[in-house]
C-alpha cells in the first residue's frame, strides 16, 4: 500500500489576522512541523493553490518521492474544487459534493471520500479533506489524502517521526562502571544539552520537544542508580506517546551501540522492560443507568471468573496463567467505579500486583477521616488515578489531553497514560474499552 498525505494551501482564503487560522486553505505554523521533510508543490493549474506533502510512504520501498501521476491528479482535483466552490451559489450536503467530485474524476480515480463541508472565510463551502485511489498508479494499492482544513489536519494526521538526543554521545560508556557513567552524565552541562538538541533539530522545528528520565542500574549493585535525561524531538503530534517514545529510544540505543538488547535490559530496565499497571474501568456496568437530567452510577460489583475471562480476551500477549495469578479488581470512589487491574508481565522485580507496591489502598474519598491513614505514595497514586479516570471517561481519538498525560493505543484500546513513581499507569478510555 502506498499512502500520500498532504495539505492544500489556498492563498486567497488565508487569514492575515494574528492568532487566527482560516477555516479552509491555511496551514498553521504548528501544523507545518508535522513532518521533517515537507515537500511543496505549487499548482500548475491554479496559482492560488500549493500542495504541501507531509508523507509519501510505500509499504514496498518506504519513503519515496511522490509519484508524478498522483501529484498531478491531486493538483487537478484541487483546482477543480477551488473553481467549482467559488462559483457555487447553493448549499450542498457532504454526499452531494462527494458524488460530484467522484463523477468528475471517474476515469482517474475510485473510492473518492470527503470530510464534512465547512465554510471558508469567503462564505463558500469546502470539504475539510478529500481522499481517493489513483487508477493510473499500478505499482501497488494506493490512497491519497489531502486536507484543506488545518483544524481537521491537526486532529487526524497520524504520521510522525522522532529524533532522539541521548544523555551522552558514546552510549557504550554505560557499560564502563558507575564511576565512569556518573562522570560522563554529569559532565554534560545545560549549554551542552541545548547545543545537542539544536544540532539534532538541524533547522527543522519540531512539533513538540519532550524530556524523559530513566535510571541507569549498576549491574554489580542494582540499588546503585544514576538518573539519565533523554530529549526527544517529535514531528507530528501522534508521536507524543509514552510507548512510542520509549520504543524509539530503545531502537536508537540498539542502533548506536555494540551491546545486545539483553545486556541493555539489565542497566536500563525501564526502557527495555515496561514497568506498568493497566486499569480497565468497568465503564459499561451500571448500578443506576443514566437519566435525562442525572448521570448514572457505575456498579462496584464484579464477578471474578467473568473478569478473568474478559482480561484474557483483551491481553493477547499475556499468558492465561499470568492473568489468573495476578489480575485483581479494585473499587474507586468516583461514581462507585470498579477497575480491573493487572501489572505488565515484564515488570521489574516481579511486581505484578498493585498491592505489592501500594498495600494500603483504601476506597475512601479525600474528605474521609481515614484518607490520611494511607501513605503519601498511595494517596498520590489515587489522586493520579482520579485525574486519569476523569480524562478517560470523555476521551476521544481527537480530544486534547492535559499536559503530563498522553494517549496510548494497545490491543485496539486507547489509554490515558502517565508516569508516577517511575511506573507507567494506563487507564482505558470509556469510548474504546470493550464490553463483555
C-alpha positions in Angstrom: 0.0 0.0 0.0 1.3 3.4 -1.0 0.0 6.4 1.1 0.4 10.1 0.4 -0.8 12.7 2.9 -0.8 16.4 2.3 -2.4 19.8 2.8 -3.8 22.2 0.3 -2.9 25.8 1.0 -5.1 28.4 -0.8 -3.6 31.9 -0.8 -6.9 33.7 -1.4 -8.6 32.1 1.7 -5.9 32.7 4.4 -6.4 35.0 7.4 -3.9 37.7 7.9 -5.2 38.3 11.5 -2.6 37.5 14.1 -3.5 34.3 16.0 -6.4 33.4 13.6 -6.1 30.4 11.2 -8.6 30.5 8.4 -11.0 27.5 8.4 -10.0 26.5 4.9 -6.8 26.7 3.0 -4.4 28.0 5.7 -1.7 25.8 7.1 -0.7 26.9 10.6 2.9 27.2 11.8 2.2 24.4 14.3 0.8 22.0 11.6 3.8 22.8 9.3 6.0 21.0 11.8 4.3 17.6 11.4 7.0 16.4 9.0 10.7 17.0 8.9 10.7 16.8 5.1 7.6 18.7 3.9 7.6 18.9 0.1 6.0 21.9 -1.5 4.3 21.7 -4.9 2.9 25.0 -6.4 -0.1 24.3 -8.6 0.4 24.2 -12.3 -3.3 24.8 -12.9 -4.0 27.5 -10.3 -1.5 30.0 -8.9 -3.5 30.3 -5.7 -3.0 26.7 -4.6 0.0 25.0 -3.1 0.1 21.3 -2.2 2.2 20.5 0.9 3.1 16.8 1.0 3.9 15.6 4.6 4.3 11.9 3.9 4.8 9.7 0.9 5.3 6.1 2.1 5.3 2.8 0.2 5.0 -0.5 2.0 7.3 -1.9 -0.6 10.0 0.8 -0.6 9.5 3.0 2.5 9.7 6.8 2.0 9.6 7.6 -1.7 9.4 10.6 -4.0 5.7 11.3 -4.6 4.7 9.7 -7.9 4.1 12.3 -10.6 0.8 10.8 -11.6 -0.6 11.2 -8.1 0.7 14.7 -7.5 -0.7 15.8 -10.9 -4.1 14.3 -10.2 -4.1 16.0 -6.8 -3.4 19.3 -8.4 -6.2 18.8 -11.0 -8.7 17.8 -8.3 -7.8 20.7 -6.0 -8.1 23.2 -8.9 -11.5 21.8 -9.8 -12.7 22.0 -6.2 -11.5 25.6 -5.9 -13.1 26.9 -9.1 -16.4 24.9 -8.5 -16.8 26.0 -4.9 -16.1 29.7 -5.7 -18.8 29.6 -8.3 -21.3 27.7 -6.2 -24.5 29.5 -5.1 -26.2 26.6 -3.4 -25.8 24.9 0.0 -24.6 21.3 -0.5 -24.5 18.2 1.6 -21.3 16.3 2.0 -22.7 13.4 0.0 -23.7 15.7 -2.9 -20.2 17.2 -3.1 -18.6 13.8 -2.8 -20.7 12.4 -5.7 -19.9 15.4 -7.9 -16.2 15.1 -7.3 -16.2 11.3 -7.9 -18.3 11.7 -11.1 -16.0 14.4 -12.5 -12.9 12.3 -12.0 -14.4 8.8 -12.5 -11.8 8.0 -15.2 -8.8 9.0 -13.0 -9.7 7.7 -9.5 -12.0 5.5 -7.4 -13.0 5.4 -3.8 -13.5 9.1 -3.5 -14.4 10.2 0.0 -14.5 13.6 1.6 -14.9 15.1 5.0 -17.6 17.5 6.2 -18.2 20.6 4.2 -17.3 23.7 6.2 -17.5 27.4 5.3 -14.3 29.2 4.2 -13.6 32.8 5.0 -15.3 33.9 1.8 -18.5 32.1 2.8 -18.2 29.3 0.3 -18.3 25.6 1.3 -15.2 23.4 1.0 -14.5 19.8 2.2 -12.2 19.6 5.3 -10.4 16.8 3.4 -10.6 14.5 0.4 -9.2 11.0 -0.3 -9.1 8.7 -3.3 -7.3 5.8 -5.0 -5.4 6.8 -8.2 -6.2 4.4 -11.1 -3.0 5.0 -13.1 -0.7 4.2 -10.2 -0.5 0.4 -10.5 2.7 -0.5 -8.7 0.7 -1.2 -5.5 -2.6 -0.3 -3.9 -2.7 3.4 -3.0 -4.6 6.0 -1.2 -4.1 9.8 -1.2 -5.5 12.1 1.5 -5.3 15.9 1.2 -6.6 18.2 3.9 -7.9 21.7 3.3 -8.8 22.4 7.0 -6.0 23.0 9.4 -8.2 22.0 12.4 -9.0 18.7 10.8 -5.4 18.1 9.8 -4.3 18.6 13.4 -6.8 16.1 14.6 -6.4 13.4 12.0 -2.8 13.4 10.6 -1.3 10.3 12.2 2.2 10.0 10.8 5.2 11.0 13.0 8.9 10.9 13.3 11.1 11.0 16.4 14.7 12.3 16.8 16.5 11.1 19.9 19.1 13.2 21.8 20.8 10.8 24.3 22.3 11.9 27.6 25.8 11.2 26.3 27.2 10.7 22.9 29.0 7.4 23.4 26.3 5.1 24.7 28.8 2.2 25.4 30.1 4.2 28.3 27.1 2.9 30.2 28.9 -0.4 30.4 32.1 1.1 31.9 31.0 1.1 35.6 29.2 3.5 37.8 32.1 5.9 38.3 32.5 6.4 34.5 28.8 6.6 34.0 28.3 9.3 36.7 31.3 11.3 35.4 30.1 11.2 31.8 26.5 12.1 32.6 27.3 14.9 35.0 29.9 16.4 32.6 27.1 17.4 30.2 26.2 21.0 31.0 22.9 22.8 30.4 24.6 24.6 27.5 25.9 21.3 26.1 22.4 19.8 26.2 20.9 22.8 24.4 23.6 22.6 21.7 23.0 18.8 21.3 19.2 19.5 20.8 19.9 22.3 18.4 22.2 20.0 16.3 19.7 17.3 16.2 17.0 19.8 15.2 19.1 20.8 12.1 16.9 23.9 11.4 13.8 21.8 11.2 11.4 22.9 14.0 9.7 20.1 15.8 6.1 19.8 16.8 7.0 19.2 20.5 10.1 18.7 22.5 9.8 16.1 25.2 12.2 15.3 28.1 12.2 11.9 29.7 14.3 10.4 32.5 15.4 6.8 33.0 17.5 5.4 35.8 20.7 3.6 34.9 21.1 0.5 37.1 24.6 -0.7 38.2 24.7 -4.3 37.2 27.0 -5.0 40.1 24.7 -3.4 42.6 21.1 -2.6 41.4 20.5 -0.4 44.4 23.1 2.0 42.9 21.1 4.0 40.3 22.0 7.1 38.2 19.4 9.3 36.6 19.8 10.0 32.9 17.9 12.6 30.8 16.9 12.0 27.2 15.4 14.6 24.9 13.0 13.7 22.1 12.2 15.9 19.1 8.7 14.9 17.9 7.4 15.7 14.4 3.7 15.1 14.3 1.5 15.1 17.5 0.8 11.4 17.3 4.4 10.7 18.2 3.9 12.2 21.6 3.1 8.9 23.2 4.9 7.1 26.0 5.2 3.8 24.3 6.3 5.3 21.0 8.9 7.4 22.8 10.3 4.5 24.9 10.4 2.2 21.9 12.2 4.9 19.8 14.8 5.4 22.5 15.3 1.6 22.7 15.7 1.4 18.9 18.1 4.3 18.9 20.2 2.7 21.6 20.5 -0.6 19.8 21.4 1.1 16.5 24.1 3.1 18.2 25.7 0.6 20.5 27.9 -2.5 20.3 25.9 -4.3 23.0 22.9 -6.5 22.8 19.3 -5.9 23.9 19.7 -8.5 26.7 22.7 -6.5 28.0 20.8 -3.2 27.8 17.8 -4.7 29.7 20.0 -5.1 32.8 21.1 -1.5 33.0 18.0 0.3 31.6 15.1 -2.0 32.5 12.6 0.9 32.4 13.5 1.5 28.7 13.6 -2.2 27.6 11.2 -3.6 30.1 7.9 -1.8 30.8 7.1 -1.4 34.5 3.4 -0.6 34.3 -0.1 -1.3 35.5 -3.1 -1.4 33.2 -6.5 -0.3 34.6 -9.7 -1.3 32.8 -12.6 0.6 34.4 -15.9 -1.3 34.1 -17.4 1.6 32.2 -20.4 -0.3 31.0 -21.5 -1.8 34.3 -24.2 0.5 35.8 -26.0 0.1 39.1 -28.1 3.1 38.2 -28.4 3.9 34.5 -28.0 7.4 33.0 -31.1 9.5 33.3 -32.2 12.6 31.3 -31.0 15.0 33.9 -28.7 12.9 36.0 -25.7 10.8 35.2 -25.7 7.2 36.2 -23.7 5.4 38.9 -21.4 2.6 38.0 -21.7 -0.7 39.7 -18.9 -1.8 42.1 -19.9 -5.4 41.9 -17.9 -7.7 39.7 -17.5 -11.5 39.2 -14.0 -12.8 39.4 -14.3 -15.6 36.8 -16.0 -13.1 34.4 -13.3 -10.5 34.8 -10.5 -13.1 34.3 -12.1 -14.3 31.1 -12.6 -10.7 30.0 -9.0 -9.7 30.5 -7.7 -12.8 28.7 -9.8 -11.8 25.7 -8.1 -8.4 25.5 -4.5 -9.0 26.6 -3.3 -11.1 23.7 0.3 -11.1 24.7 -0.3 -12.2 28.3 -0.4 -15.9 29.2 -3.7 -17.2 30.7 -1.8 -18.3 33.8 -0.3 -14.9 34.4 -3.8 -13.2 34.2 -5.3 -15.8 36.5 -2.5 -15.3 39.1 -2.1 -11.5 39.0 -5.3 -9.8 37.9 -7.3 -8.0 40.6 -10.3 -5.8 40.9 -10.3 -2.6 42.9 -13.1 0.0 43.6 -12.7 3.7 43.1 -14.8 6.4 44.9 -15.7 8.1 41.6 -19.2 7.0 40.9 -18.6 3.6 42.6 -16.4 2.6 39.6 -14.7 -0.8 39.6 -11.4 -1.3 37.8 -9.7 -4.4 36.6 -6.0 -4.1 37.3 -3.0 -6.0 36.1 0.7 -5.4 36.0 2.9 -5.7 32.9 4.4 -9.2 32.5 7.9 -7.7 32.2 7.6 -5.5 35.3 10.8 -5.0 37.2 11.4 -7.1 40.4 8.3 -9.2 39.6 6.0 -6.5 40.9 2.9 -7.7 39.0 0.2 -6.9 41.6 -0.8 -3.3 42.6 -0.8 -4.2 46.3 2.8 -5.2 46.1 3.7 -1.5 45.7 0.7 0.1 47.4 -0.6 -2.3 50.1 -2.6 0.3 51.9 -5.1 1.3 49.2 -8.5 2.3 50.7 -11.7 3.0 48.9 -12.4 6.3 50.6 -12.8 9.9 49.4 -10.2 12.6 50.2 -12.6 14.0 52.8 -12.7 10.8 54.8 -11.0 10.8 58.2 -9.3 7.5 57.1 -7.7 9.1 54.0 -4.6 10.1 55.8 -4.1 6.6 57.1 -2.7 5.8 53.7 0.9 6.5 52.9 1.7 9.7 50.9 2.7 7.5 47.9 -0.6 5.7 47.9 -2.5 8.9 48.2 -0.6 10.2 45.2 -1.5 7.1 43.2 -5.2 7.5 44.0 -5.1 11.2 43.2 -3.4 10.5 39.9 -5.9 7.7 39.1 -8.8 10.1 39.8 -7.4 12.6 37.3 -6.9 9.8 34.7 -10.4 8.4 35.1 -12.0 11.8 34.6 -10.0 12.2 31.4 -10.6 8.7 30.2 -14.4 8.9 30.7 -14.8 11.5 28.0 -11.7 10.9 25.9 -12.0 10.6 22.1 -9.3 10.0 19.4 -9.3 13.7 18.7 -9.5 15.1 22.2 -6.9 17.4 23.6 -5.2 15.9 26.6 -3.8 17.8 29.6 0.0 18.3 29.9 1.6 15.4 31.8 -0.7 12.8 30.2 -0.6 11.1 26.8 -2.8 8.9 24.7 -1.5 5.3 24.1 -3.2 2.7 21.9 -2.8 -1.0 22.6 -4.9 -4.1 21.9 -7.2 -1.8 19.9 -7.9 0.2 23.1 -7.0 3.8 23.7 -5.5 4.5 27.1 -4.7 7.6 29.1 -1.1 7.2 30.3 1.2 8.9 32.7 4.2 8.1 34.9 4.1 8.0 38.7 6.9 6.9 40.9 8.7 5.7 37.8 5.8 3.4 37.0 3.6 3.7 33.9 -0.1 3.9 34.6 -2.6 3.3 31.9 -6.4 3.8 32.2 -8.6 2.6 29.3 -11.0 5.1 27.8 -14.7 4.7 28.0 -15.1 5.1 24.3 -12.8 2.1 23.4 -12.9 -0.2 26.4 -14.6 -3.4 25.1 -17.8 -4.6 26.8 -18.1 -8.2 28.0 
